[in-house]
Amino acid sequence: MNRKGLLTILLVFGFLFSVFFLFVLLVVSSADGEFDPMEEGLGVVEVTGPIMDSREALEQLERFERSEAIKGIIVRIDSPGGAVGPSQEIHRGVVRAREKKKVVISMGTMAASGGYYIACAGDRVFANPGTITGSIGVVTQLTDVSELAELAHVKVHTLTSGPYKDSGNPFRPLEEKDRAFFEQMIDNMYEQFIRDIAKGRGMDLDEVRKLADGRVYTGEQAREKGLVDEMGGLREAAEYLAAEVGIEGAPKLIYPPKKDEDFLRQLLEGGARGLSQGLIEGAQEVSAPRVEYRMPAMP
């Protein structure tokens, strides 16, 4: 191939790369408000459904925490609760975020148990009058199918390294030592729960203990008892936070990209890197065609 033909190919590829790169920037900026440096707003982290994993909520909190465009964070909770560990992790994530930015909690239909565990970490807690919240406590359920196994003539032989290793085994009745073991574990988790509430809400530990008997409260009742600060929904929470951080007018609420948007952005970014690398290699060697296996670009 002569020099003129090679130059033409490089110019064409250069033009196509520029167009593709511009397209990537447009898609990325529209998919995620964090990438728009000109627009300020409030980040919204949603905690919905049973709380069984903390990764997504923590990633969103950290993303908004780092973004200069995000002036404050709203954690919108609509959850009946869930596992203790993830609830504690998100609670700590809110506490960390508060070191850099104001974090306001907005309760939806329900923010109970683990949902309230997260809520009590915020700077200000908003709830609707009819929001279901509270349910402060810890519960576990153990199943005993030993009689059913006996009826079915099924024998289960369990070998353990210690007397408590099979505590809660559904194929044998719960013994007193097992009950005592689980009760002390639940009591310890309960004490952790009420300590964090007392610290987050600025309440006396004994005062929290009186409220933490497992009962649920409406949002209106929770405010009377000091568990909630204000009556209002997402809009009221956003207006309050905007005023606190100096945003004039109606604040823009910025949500993290959905999973499909994240995938699209990663796909486009990976494609852009692949095209860029291909152009560099093509400029170095355009002679013989070749077939090779290339690992996909990591997002």
Secondary structure, DSSP 4 states (H G I P E B T S, - for coil): --HHHHHHHHHHHHHHHHHHHHHHHHHHHHH-GGG-TT--EEEEEEEES-B---HHHHHHHHHHHH-SSEEEEEEEEEE--B-HHHHHHHHHHHHHHHTTSEEEEEEEEEEETHHHHHHTTSSEEEE-TT-EEE--S--------HHHHHHTT-------SSTTTTTT-TTSPPPHHHHHHHHHHHHHHHHHHHHHHHHHHT--HHHHHHH-SS-EEEHHHHHHTTS--EE--HHHHHHHHHHHHT--SSPPEEPPPPHHHHHHHHHHHHHHHHHHHHHHHHHH--SS------PPPP-
